Amino acid sequence: MCAMWAMDSEYANSNGWEDGGLPIPHTFSFRNLETDKVITFIGEDLRSLAGFPLPTTDTFIAYYLPAEVGAMLALGWTPPQRMWDLYVFFRQATNVEPREYCGRYGLLQAADYFCGGPSPLYGALDTSEFKADSRDLAMRGEPYVPEEWEILRRYCEADVDTTARIARVVMARSDFNLDLCLHWGRYLAALAYEERIGIPMDEEKARDLKRFAPEIRLHCIRGFEREFGFGIFDEGGKHRRSGLIDFLNRNSIPWEATETGAPRTDERYMSQLCRGHPILEPYVNVRELADKYKMLSGLAIGPDGRNRCSMFPFSTKTGRNAPSTKKFLFAMSKAFRRLVKPPLGYGFVQIDWAAEELAIAAVLSGDADLLDAYLGGDPYIGFAIRAGAAPVGATKESHREIRDRYKTVMLAVGYGQTEHGLATTLGIHRIEARDLLLKHRAAFPRFWRWVIEVVSTAAWERRVQTRLGWTLNLGNTDLFNGKIIKDRTLVNFPIQGTGGDLLRLASIMAMDAGLDVGAPVHDALLLCAPSCEIEDQARELEQVMVRASMEVLGGVPLRSETSITVFPDRYDPEKGADLWESTLRLLKEVKGAS
C-alpha cells in the first residue's frame, strides 16, 4: 500500500535577498500522514543523499509545491510523480464570486482557514514572528552553528506538521478530488522546471536598465513638467494629488473622485477624459511611461543573468498565473522584451496559440460558424467580410484598420464587454458600438445563445467550471456586500479558465517530453535550448501544444505562431521599437551624467 507524506524544505537563495536566484536547499522534512513518522535531513546529511529518499510511488503533499520541487531539482533528485498542493486547494476553495475570503494565502492562513490554527510544534512563541525569524535564518544560508540548525529543524518540522494537519482536513471534504489535485500538482512540478531554466537576457543591459530606471523615469517627468508646466509632479518625480486637482480645476475639466477623494486616473476613465479634453494627453502619456520605468526597476535578474520569479499560479479567478508586473519581464512593456538575448550557443523560442480565446469560445458554444471563422485562417477579417465591412478576398494587409476594429469587437465579446466599454475601447459613439455588437450577434447566433445558457446554468448550479475542473463558485446570493455578480464574469470565466487548462496541460506535456521551457506567458510558452537543438525542440513544442489543445477542445487543434531567436541576435517583438530606442538613448544620457 502506498503511503502519503507531507513535506517541506528550507533553502537559501543563490542571489542572496534578491529575486531571480536558484534555491540552495539545506533542510528537508517529511511526515507520514498515517503513522506520524517524521524524517528530517539537514546540511551534509541532505546533500549526501544519492536521490529522493522515499519511495517515489508514494504520494507527497506540500504547501506551494514549486518550492519543494525546486529544492529537489537543486539537489539533483528526480521528483516523484504523485504530488499535490494545498496552496492550490486553498485557492480553489476560496474561489467564490463575489469574493468572500480577502486574506493572504500563506501556510498559516491556510491553517487558520481549514483547521482553526497551526501546529503546536511552533511552541508558545508568536507563530508568525517565529516563522518570519526562521525564514530569515533559512534564507541567510550556511554556515550555521548547532543552535541555528536546531531552530531550522524545528521550523521545518512545524511547517510539515501544519501541512499534514491541513491535508487531513482537506481530504475529508466533499469537494476534494485527488485525481484533480494530482493533475494540478503535475503542473506545479512543470512550473518548478520552468523557473529553474528561466529567460535568458542581455545581462549587462538588463542590469543597467534596472539600476538606472528610476533616473530615466525622473528624467521623463522633469522633461514633461519643463515643457508643459502642469505642476502635477514635484521635483523628485512624486505624483501630487493636489497638483492634479489644481490642474483639472484650473482647466475646467470635470472629474470623478475615488473613495479616497483622489481623482480617478484608471486607464479607461482617463481615455474618456482625453477625448473631451485633449490637453490631458501629455499627462496621461508621461504617467504611463513613468509606470513602465518604475516596473523595470524591479526586474528580477539571477546571478546567471536570467529572469526568473514566481509565476503565482492559480492566483486569478480563472486559475491563470499572475506573476509580478515588477519582476517578470514578460509582464512589462513589450518594448523591454528586447532584453531577451540567448547566450552563446543557445537559441530562444516563443510559441503563441493564435486567437486562442476565439477558438475556445467557438468550441464551448458549439458555434459552427465561429469555428469555421477560426479554422478559415484569419477570423477577424472573416468577421469583417461577414458583416459587410470588407469585400470577399480582403486580407490583413489590404484592410488592416477594418480588421483591427473587428478583432477588437471579437475579443471584447469574449470578455463580456458592453457597448459602453466597446465604445471607450474603440473611441467611437455608443450607438456605433451597439451596431458592431449586433453584427456579431447576427454573424454568430449560436454563440450568443450559449452566453445565455452559461449565465442561466450558473445561476441554477451556483458555479461555473472548466473542462479540466477549475471552478468559480457563486455565493449564496447574487447580492453580497453591495456587489452584484456580473454576467460578463460568468461568460468570461469558461473561456479564460479553459485557456488556463490548456497552458497547464501543455506545460505538463513539455516537461514529460524533456523540453527546455523557461516560462509560460498567458497563451504562450517560452523555450531556451542549445542552438543545435533549437529547431527540433521548437517543432516538438509546437506538436505538444497542438496535442494539448486537441485533448482539451475535443479534437480541435489550435494554430500557433513561432518565433526563433539565435545568438547573437536579441528577441525583437513587433511592438515597442520606438520606446526601446528612446530608452537606450536615455540610458546613455543618465549613465553619462552619473
N, C-alpha and C positions, 0 to 999 in steps of 0.2 A: 504494500500500500504506500502511495506517495505521500510524503509529509508536506506540511505547509509552514513556511517560515516568514516571520517579519525580519526586515534587515534595514541597517542604517550604516552610513560611513561618515567619516570626518576626514578632511583633507585641507592642505594649504593650496595656494594658487601660484602658478609659475610666473604670474605677472604681479605678485605682491597684492596690494589692495585695489589694483586697477582691474577693470573688466578686460576680457579678451584672452586671458591666460588659460592654461590647462590644469586640471587637478593633480595634486601630489598627495595621494592617499597615505594616511598613517594609522587609521583606526577603522576596523570593520566589525560589526556585531550582528549576530543572528539569534533569534528567539523562536523556538518551536512552539506553534500555537496549541498543540495538543499536550505536550509534556512540560512546557515552560522551560525546557533546557536552553541555556544561554551559552553561546560560543563567541568569544571576542578575540580578535587578533590585533596586536598593536606593534608599531615600529618594525624592527627587523623580522620579527615573527611573521608579520603580514607580508613583507616584501620577499621573504624566502619561500613562500608557498609556490609550488610549481604550476598551479592553476586554481580554478574555482574549487573551494574546499568542501563543498557539499554535493550530494547527488544532483546532477543537472536535470533529472526527471522530476524533481520535487517542484513545488510551486512557491514563489517568493513574492512578498508584498513589501512595498516601500511607500514612503510619502515623498513624492516628487522623484519619480523613477530615473529621469535623465541624470540626476546627480549620482545615484548609485551605479548606473551603467557606465557613466563617465569614469568613475573611480575604478570599476572593473577593467575597462579598456586601458587605463593608465597603468594598471598592474599586469597587463598582458593576459588577462583572463578572457575566455570565451563566455559571454553571458548566457545563462540558462534561457530556454525558450519560454517557459511558463512564468511570466511575471505580470503583476498588475499593480495599479497605483491608486492609493486612497485620495490623493490630491484630485485626480480626475473625477472620482466618485463624488467627492465633496462639491466640485464644480457642477456636476450633473444634478446632484440632489438639491442644490440651491438655484438651479437654472429655472427660475419662475418669473413670469411676466404678469402683472407688474412686479418689479423687484421687491422681494421681502427681506432677504439677507443682505446686509450692507457692510459686513465686516471684512476682515482680511482672510487670506487663505493659507496661513501657516499651520504647522502641526498643532500648536497649542489651540488655535481657533477651531480646528477640526475636532480636537479632543473635547473642547467645551460643547461644540455643536452636537456631537454624537454620543458622548459619554458623560457629559457634565463636569469634565475636568481631566487633567493629565495624570501620568503615572505618579505614585507616591515615591518612586525612586529619586525624584528630583529633590526630595527632602523638605525640610522646613523653610528653606530659603525661598525668596520670591522667585517663582519659576521663570518668568520672563527675563528677570535680571540675571539669573543663573545661566539661562540659555544664551543670552547676549554675551556675557563674560566668557563663557566656554567657547562660543563660536569665534570670538576674537582670538582666543588662545589657539584654537584649531587652525585658524587662517594664518596665524603668525608663522607657523611651521617649525620644524625641528632646528636645533636640539631642544629637548625638554628634560627637566630634572624629574626624578621619580614621583614627586608630589604632583607635578603637572600631568604626567602620564596617568596617574590615578584619577585626576579630575576629568581627563578626556575619556577614560574608560567609563567612569560613572555617567558622564554626559551622553555618550553614545548608547550605553545600555538603558538609560532612562528614556531616550528617544525611541529605541527599538521596542521597549515595553509599551510605551504610549501607542506606537504603531500597531502592536499586537492587540491592544485593548480596543482601538477603533475598528480594526479588521473584524474582530469577533462580533461587534455590534452591527457593522455593515453587512456581514454575511447572513445575519438573521433577518434582515429587512426584506420586505416583499418585493422591492424594486431592485434587488441585487441580481445581476446576471453575470455569472462567472465567465462564460464564453465571450460576452461583450467586453468585460473588463480585461480579459486576456488579449483581445484584439487591440484595445486601446494601449495596453502595455507594450505590445509589439511596436506600435507607432512611436511611443516614447523611447524605446530602445533605439529605433532608427534615428530619432532626433539626437540622441547622445552620439551616435556615429557621425552625424552631420556636423554637430557642433565641434567635434574633435577635428574634423577636416577644416572647416571654416572657409572664408572667402579671401583669396589672395589679393593683396593690394600693392600699389606703388608705395612702399613703406616710407620712404623719405618724404614724399609729397603729402601722404596721409598725416604723418606726424607734424609736418609744418602747418598744414591747414588746421589741425586740431589745436595746435599751440597758438596760432595767430588768428583764429576765427573771432575771438572777442574783439581784437583790434580792427579786423576787417569790418565787423558789424558796426563798431563805433565810427569808423571812417565813413560808412554809408549814411549813418544817421546824422552825423555832423554836416556832411555834404548836403543832405536834404534840408536841414534847418538853415544852412547858409543860403541856399538857392531860393527857398520858399518862405522862410521865416514864420512858420506856423506856430512855433512856441510850444509844441506838444511834447518834445523830448528835452531833458535838461542836458547840460554839457557832458555829463557822464554817460549819456545814452539811455537814461532811465525814462520810461514812458510815464508821463504825468497825467493823471486823471483830470486834474483841474485844468491843465493846459488844453486837453482835448475838448472839455466842456466849454472853455472860453472861446476856442476856435469855432466850434459849432454854433454857439450863440452869436458870436461876432459876425458870422456869415449867414445868420438867419436860417440855419439848417435844422429842421425838426428832428428830434432823436428820441429813441426809446431807451428806458433805463432797465438794467438788470435788477435782481433782488437786492444787490448791494448799493444800488443807486448810481453805479457807473454806467456810462453809455454802452449800448450793445455794440460789439465790434466783431461778431461772428461773420464768417465769410459771406453767407447768403444775405444777411442784413446789409452789410457794407456794400455789396454788389448792387442791391436795390437803391441805396442812398446815392451811389455814384452815378447812376443813370439820371437821376434828377438834379444832382449837384456834382458836376464833373471836377470841381475844384478839389474834391476829396481824393481823386485818383492818385496823386503823388504820395499822399499819406498812406493809402492802402497798399501801394506798391512797395514803399520802403519798409512798412511794418512786416509785410510778407517776406521781404528779403532779409530783414533783421532776424526773423524767426528761423529762417533756413540756416543762417550762420550760427545762431545760438545752438541749434541742434547739432551742428557739425562739431562744435567744441566738446561734445560728449562722446564722440565716436570711439567705440571700443577697438583697441589695437593690441593684439597679442605680442609677446616678445619675438614671435616669428613674423610679425608684420601682417598677420591675418585678422580679419574682422570676425569675431565670434561673440555671441552673447546668448542669454536665454531667449528662447522663442515664446515663452509663456503660453504653452499650448492650452487649448480649450478655455481661453480667457474671455471669449465673447459669447453672446447668447447662441450664436450659430455654431459654436465649437471651433472657431477659427483660432489660429495663433495670433498673438498680439505682442510682438517684440517691441522693445523700447524705441521710440522715434528719435531718441537722443543717443542711441548706441548702435543700432543696426543700420548698416549702410543703405540697404535697400528699402528702409522705411523713410529715408530722407529724400531730398530733391533728386530727381533723375539726373540732374547735371553732375552731381557728385559721384554717380556710379562710374564715372570715368576714372576714379581712383582704382578700380579693379584692373589689376595687371598680373597675369600669371608669371611666376618666376621662371628663370632659365630652365629650359627642358620641359615646361608644362604648358597646358592649354586650359582655357576656361570656356564652359558651355552654359548657355541659358536656354531652357526649353519651356515655352509657354503653351498652355492649351489655348487655342484660338476660339474666341466667342464662347467661352465655357458656360457662362450663365444662361445664354440664349439656348444653347443645346440642352442644358438641364431643364429649362422651362418647357421646351418642346416635348421632351421625353416624359416628364412628370405630368404634364397636362394632357398628353396624348393628342396634341395638335399636329396632324399630319402636314398641314400647310406650313407651320412654323418649322417643323423638322425638315421639310423639303427646302425651305429657305436656307437653313443651315447647311444641309448636305450639298446644296447647289453651288457653294463656294463662298460668295460674299452676301451674307444675309441682309446687310444694311442697304446695299444698292438694290438688292432684290425687293426689299420692303418699299423703297422709293419708287421702283418700277410698278409694283402692285398698286401703290397709292396714286399713280399717275403723275408723280413729281419728276420722274426721269423716264426717258424713252427706252424701249427694249434695246438691249445691246450696250446700255450705259455701263461705265466702269468706274472704279475708284479714281482713276487718273482723269477721266473726262468730266466727271461730275463730283469732284471732291467735296465742295461745300454742301451740296444736297445730301451726299452720302453721310457726311459728318452730322448733319442735322437729324437725319433719320436713325442714325446709330444712337445718338443721344436719346431719342424717343424710345427706342427698343430697350436700352439699358435702364432708362427711367421707369419704364413699365415694370421691369423685373424687380426694381427696388420699391415698387408700390407708390411711386411719386404721383402727386395730384397735378391737376392743371396749374395750380398756383406755383408749385415747385418747379414744374417744367418751364413755365413762363420765366421764372427767375433764372434758371439754368441757361436757357437759350437767349435771354434778353429780349423776349417778344411779349406781345399782349396776351392776356389770359384767354381771350376768345380764340386767338390763333393756336395757342397751346391746346385748348379743348378740341379744336378741329383736328390736330395731329393725333390726339389720343383716340378720337372717333375713327380716324383712318386705320389705326392699329386694331381697333375692335372689329372693323369691317373686314380687315385682312386675315385676322386670326381669331375667329369667334370661339373656337373650342378652348383656347387658352383662357378667354375671359369667363367662360362657364366654369372652368377649373378654379379660377380665383374665387368665385362664389362658393364652390364646393369646399375649398380649403377653409374658408372662414366659417362656414356653417358647421363643418365637421369638427373643427377646433372648438367651437362653442359647445358642441354636444359632448365631445370626448374630453374636453378640458386639457388638451395637449396637442402639439404638432411634433412629428417625428420624421427623421430622415430614414432612408432605406437601410442604412447601417446602424441605426439605433440611437443617434444623438437626439435628445428630446428637449423641447421647450414646454414646460408645464404652465398651465394657466391658473391664476389664483382662484379662490372660491367665488369671487365676484369680479365683474368687469370694471367695477369702480373700487379702487383701493388707494387710500390716502390721497384722494383727489386725482389719481392717474386713471386714464382710460386706455384699455388695450386697443391699439390702432390696427385696423385691418392690414395695413401695409407691413406691419411687423409679422403678422401671421403668414402673409404671402411671400415675403422676402426670406423667411426662415427656411422653408424646404429647399429653396434654390441655393442660398448661400451655405446652408448646412450640408447639402449634398456635395457642394464644392469642397467643403472640408473633408467629407468622406473620401472623395476622390484623391485628394492630396495625401491623406493618411495612408490609403491603400497603396498608392504609387510609391511613397517613401518606404513602406514595408517591403514591397517587391524589389525596389532598388537595393535595399540593404541585403536582401536574400541573394540578389544577383552579384553582390560584391562590388557595386558601382560606387565611385568616389564622390557621392553627393555632398556638397558643402553647406547647403542651406535650402529651405523651402521659402518661396515667396508667393503667397496668395494662390495664384493659379499656375505657378512655375516651379521648377527645380533647377538649382544651380550645381554645376559639377566642375571639379578641378582634378585633372589627371595628367599623367606624363604625355608629352606631345605625340609620342609614338603610339599611344593608345587612345588618343582623344576622339578620333573619328569613330572608332569601334565602340567606345563607351557611349558616345552621343547617340549612335544608331540603336544601341541596346536600350538606352534610357527612353528613347522615342517609343520603342516597342513596349517597354514596361508601362509607359503612360497610356498607350493605346489599350493594352490588356486591362489595366485598372479601370479605364473608362467603360470598356465593354462589360466588365463584371458588375459595375455599379449601375450602368444605364441600360441594362437588358440587351446587350449586344450592339449598341450604337457606339461606334468609335469616334472619339474626339480628335479633331485635327490638332496639330501642334506646329509651332514656329520655332526654329532652332537658329541660334547664332553661336559661332565658334570664334574664339579669340586665342591666338597662339603667341607666345613670347617671340619678339619684343613688343608686340602691339598691346595697346590697352583697350579695354571694353569701350565701345562707342555707341551708346543708345541714340535713338532718333532725336530725342528732345533734349533741350538744355545746353546746346553748344554755346550759345551766346553767354549764358550765365557762367559756364565753366571758364571761358576765355577771360571774362571780366574778373572772375575770382582769381585767376592766376596773375592777372595784372595787379590787382590789389594786394595779393600776397607778396609780390615782388616789391611793391611800394612800402608796405609796412615792415617787411624784413629789412629793407634798406634803411629805414628810419629807426630801427631798434638798436 
